[in-house]
Every structure is written in C-alpha cells, then in structure tokens.
C-alpha cells in the first residue's frame, strides 16, 4: 500500500488554515483584549514582552520550516524512510534549541527589555510576563513542530481542532483570572501568562496524540544513536535561511519598537491596538500562503513545476485583491471596535489612522508571506533572507528613526516607511519567483 498523497484542493486546506490562524492569533490577542479591561499599561507591558518572544519563537522556528519543506515534498512520494528520519531529527533539534533559547531569555530578560527601551513604569509587568511565557516555550515549540508535520501531510483539520480547543481554554482561564475573585493561577499579567502556558500544554498533548495515532510509523524508535549529522544538517541548511527572513524582520521590529516606545506609552499602546485589529487580515494572508505552500510543494515534489508556478501566481493576485478589500472593511469598522479596547481619545485617533494606512500595507505584506513561502518550499531559501536583510536593515530601520523620531512624524511616519518596505520586498521576491531558478533545485536529496 502506498503512503503518499494526491494534490489536495485549495479550499480543503484554506478553510481549516484560516480557522486555525484566527484562533492562533486569538491566543495572543485575547491577552491584549482582556487585559485592556484591566489596564492600558498592562497591555503595553505584554506587547513589549511579546515583541521579544516573537523573535525567539522565530529563531527556533527554522526547524519547523526545514521540516515542512522536506515533508511537504516527500508526502507526495512513497519515500517513507526519509520522512521518518526527518520527523525524528526535527523533534530532537526542536527540543534542544528551545531549551537553549529559554535559558538565554531567563538569564538576560532585563537586558532585552532595556534594549527595546521599556519604560520604567512597565518593566516589572513586562518582566513577569516574559519570564512565565519563557518557561512554557518548550510546549509551544513542540506544538508547532508537530503541527508543521501534520500540515505537511494535509492533516490541517487536526491542527485546527487543537487550536480551537486551546483558545477556548485560554479564554476561560483569562476570564477566571481577570473577571472573577479566583486567584488559583495568579492575578493580572501573571495569571494571564499562566493561562497561556496551560493552554499550550493542552494543545501540545492534543496534536501529539493525533500524530501518534495517524502517523505512528513515522516516529520509529526515537533513539539518539540513530541520529546523524547529515539529517540535522539538511534541516538546518533549509531551515536557517528560511527562518532568517522572519528573524531579520522581527529583530528589526524589536529595534523599531524601541523607537516607538521612546515616543511614549500612548504611541506604543496605539501600535499594539492597531496590530491587534489588523491581525485578522494577517491571519487571512497566512492561511492563503500556507494552503498555497502545501499545494506548491506537493506539485514540485512530483516534478509538476510549471503548474506550481502558475498556481502560485494566480493565488498571489487573488490574495492582493482579497486582503485589500478585507482591510478596507476593517478600517470602516475600526472606530466601533476601538471602543472595546480603550476610552482614551488620543489612542483611538492614532490607532484609527494606522488602521486606515494598513489598507496599503496589508496587501503587500500578504504578497511577501505568499512569495517567501513559495520560494522556501521550492528550496530557494537564501534569496528571501538576503532581500529582507538589505531592505530592512539598510532602509527601514534608519528611515524609521529619521522619519518617525528625528523629523518628528511619529508613528504615522514609521507606518508609511513600513508600507514602502513591504511593496519593495514584494517586487523583488516576485521577480525571483518569475525567473524560476528554483526549478533546478533538489530539496529532499538522494540519500536516506
């Protein structure tokens, strides 16, 4: 009996991915929404801590990307032994790197918060949240790597169900922490962080159980003596450059967040609220790109590369149109949504302006997400990170300071710099995809 899969329909993948992404974002944004009823300062503290956490999860996320690239192509073939080795080595790498990163975060958390210019009034709560979430990073990492494996085999509904349950649990626990007198898991920021960790543990157990039940033959004996440098290297060679684009982007965001934080608590809070409101658009973009990535990878795996190219281009234009219209609708509704977050009129006005500007930002960001995913799954992993480093560090960071801080245009000026950045990177990535150098690459290799 053959174990490989046929090419799934886009809608079969997209709908579960969209639901999963919306609930995945809820897990982080629910902390913001529910804390906004507690304190605007707590929202800012959690937002600053999350900026650091996002970068660290991107760093160990390169293992997930290297795993996804290989398994997506292998899942359309009958190379079961290769697939099993990828799974085993990915688990070992994921656990090892996450433990190292968690240790670094615990030891240097105060230094990192100082680097992003966390206001003194927010430092205690930000440090508390960062410390607690760091202790739970291993559960988050295992959830993500197993989720990546399930997605590679088009088993996206399992990840969706786990994410939904995890978020419902998180909402219930947040409600207990913030809106009831029960203090068993803590109060305020501390309780919210504990609730997030508990939810992630449950999510990890669910996806782990699903994978063991459905793909147990891919685990094999998880024996350390069976691992080889070759398989570690293949995951890292594909994953590190792929994740490098995400790491470069998010590290630059940490620096820019420092610029924004220097403009005051109102500015940083407005940034967090604007990103929270528009995050649903980003969820849509991620769902489109993830569904397209799996189909593209499977088509490449069975050598239908021209079909993979045409499919990705069609999906790209549709993504631009959809995200533009969706962001415009959100901008029209944002004044009503903001009333749930804050009563501060200054924060409301600045947030509304940012959301309106995002009508030009989100389509470009959606294009970048899709094109990076397509190039990565094809094995062209170095070019996206090269473009990201050149544009982000050569243009975005210095211009954000010059326009936003030095010339005094504030957060509005920085947002305009973001828009230019996204469209420039999207242009260069599209040219790369169209030229087709990726068609000559071999991702899965020949040896087992």
Order of alpha helices (4+ residues) and beta strands (2+ residues): alpha-alpha-alpha-alpha-alpha-alpha-alpha-alpha-alpha-alpha-alpha-alpha-alpha
